[in-house]
């Protein structure tokens, strides 16, 4: 059993098209805040099993996925290769 263990992950490699993206942080975070360092372009998508958000360059991430939840996993569709890190 791991108690009060913080996972320190520097970055996640993102390829074009669909990627699995874990959210290993301890608290929930608004989608726009959690993905602030993701180099998104118009039409990129993040989704959970039943919620989603699409990136718009004017309004940011919009849809039914308003927060990334601690310990959850997501699929993210990226238009470009990048290394992604969550904000501290």
The 8 nearest C-alpha neighbors of each residue, nearest first, counted from 0:
[[1, 2, 4, 3, 5, 6, 70, 25],
 [2, 0, 4, 3, 5, 6, 25, 70],
 [1, 3, 4, 0, 5, 6, 25, 70],
 [4, 2, 5, 1, 25, 6, 0, 24],
 [3, 5, 2, 1, 6, 25, 7, 0],
 [6, 4, 7, 3, 25, 24, 23, 2],
 [5, 7, 8, 4, 23, 24, 25, 9],
 [8, 6, 5, 9, 23, 24, 10, 4],
 [7, 9, 10, 6, 11, 84, 23, 85],
 [8, 10, 84, 7, 11, 85, 83, 82],
 [11, 9, 84, 83, 8, 82, 12, 85],
 [10, 12, 83, 82, 13, 84, 9, 20],
 [13, 11, 82, 81, 83, 10, 14, 80],
 [14, 12, 81, 80, 82, 11, 18, 15],
 [13, 15, 80, 16, 79, 81, 12, 18],
 [14, 16, 79, 77, 78, 80, 17, 13],
 [15, 17, 76, 77, 78, 14, 18, 79],
 [18, 16, 76, 75, 74, 77, 15, 19],
 [19, 17, 75, 74, 20, 76, 13, 16],
 [18, 20, 74, 73, 75, 21, 17, 72],
 [21, 19, 73, 74, 72, 18, 75, 22],
 [22, 20, 72, 23, 73, 71, 19, 70],
 [21, 23, 71, 70, 24, 72, 69, 20],
 [24, 22, 70, 21, 69, 25, 6, 71],
 [25, 23, 69, 22, 26, 70, 6, 5],
 [24, 26, 69, 23, 27, 70, 5, 68],
 [27, 25, 69, 24, 28, 68, 70, 67],
 [26, 28, 68, 69, 67, 66, 29, 25],
 [27, 29, 66, 67, 33, 30, 26, 32],
 [30, 28, 66, 32, 31, 65, 33, 67],
 [29, 31, 66, 33, 32, 65, 67, 34],
 [30, 32, 34, 29, 33, 60, 35, 59],
 [33, 31, 35, 29, 30, 34, 28, 86],
 [34, 32, 30, 35, 31, 28, 85, 29],
 [33, 35, 37, 31, 36, 32, 30, 85],
 [34, 36, 32, 37, 33, 31, 86, 85],
 [37, 35, 34, 38, 84, 85, 83, 86],
 [36, 38, 34, 39, 35, 83, 84, 85],
 [39, 37, 36, 40, 81, 35, 83, 79],
 [40, 38, 37, 43, 54, 41, 77, 78],
 [39, 41, 43, 42, 54, 56, 38, 78],
 [40, 42, 55, 54, 56, 43, 39, 53],
 [41, 43, 54, 53, 40, 44, 55, 78],
 [42, 44, 54, 77, 76, 53, 41, 40],
 [45, 43, 53, 76, 75, 52, 42, 54],
 [46, 44, 75, 52, 51, 74, 76, 53],
 [47, 45, 51, 74, 50, 73, 52, 75],
 [46, 48, 73, 50, 49, 51, 74, 72],
 [47, 49, 50, 46, 73, 51, 74, 72],
 [48, 50, 47, 51, 46, 64, 63, 73],
 [51, 49, 64, 47, 63, 46, 48, 52],
 [52, 50, 46, 64, 63, 45, 62, 47],
 [51, 53, 62, 61, 64, 45, 60, 44],
 [54, 52, 44, 61, 60, 43, 42, 62],
 [55, 53, 60, 43, 59, 42, 41, 44],
 [54, 56, 41, 59, 58, 57, 60, 53],
 [57, 55, 59, 41, 58, 54, 40, 39],
 [56, 58, 55, 59, 54, 41, 60, 61],
 [59, 57, 55, 56, 60, 61, 54, 31],
 [58, 60, 55, 54, 56, 57, 61, 31],
 [59, 61, 54, 53, 52, 31, 55, 58],
 [62, 60, 52, 53, 59, 54, 63, 58],
 [61, 63, 52, 64, 51, 53, 60, 65],
 [62, 64, 50, 51, 65, 52, 61, 49],
 [65, 63, 51, 50, 52, 62, 66, 30],
 [64, 66, 30, 29, 63, 67, 62, 52],
 [67, 65, 29, 30, 28, 64, 68, 27],
 [66, 68, 28, 27, 30, 29, 69, 22],
 [69, 67, 27, 71, 66, 70, 28, 26],
 [68, 70, 26, 27, 25, 24, 71, 22],
 [69, 71, 23, 22, 68, 24, 72, 25],
 [72, 70, 22, 68, 69, 21, 73, 23],
 [73, 71, 21, 22, 20, 70, 47, 74],
 [74, 72, 47, 20, 46, 19, 21, 75],
 [73, 75, 19, 46, 18, 20, 45, 17],
 [74, 76, 45, 18, 17, 44, 77, 73],
 [77, 75, 17, 16, 44, 43, 45, 18],
 [78, 76, 15, 16, 43, 79, 75, 17],
 [77, 79, 15, 16, 43, 76, 40, 80],
 [80, 78, 15, 77, 81, 14, 13, 16],
 [79, 81, 14, 15, 13, 78, 82, 77],
 [82, 80, 13, 12, 83, 79, 14, 38],
 [83, 81, 12, 11, 13, 10, 84, 80],
 [82, 84, 11, 10, 37, 81, 12, 36],
 [85, 83, 10, 9, 11, 36, 86, 82],
 [84, 86, 33, 87, 36, 34, 83, 35],
 [85, 87, 84, 33, 36, 35, 32, 34],
 [86, 85, 84, 33, 24, 7, 32, 9]]
